[in-house]
């Protein structure tokens, strides 16, 4: 009986962890998607002059 309960708890823990990872992945994908839509990357929108592959945020931090 105790063995079974321990197994159930471990299974539940793994399920929760998997759910958390999935949520993080989905949130990251949604963020990436919305940024791409803002910059027009998703619909093949041409880039404005001086707008390279790297986002301004990245090169501000890199400088």
Order of alpha helices (4+ residues) and beta strands (2+ residues): alpha-alpha
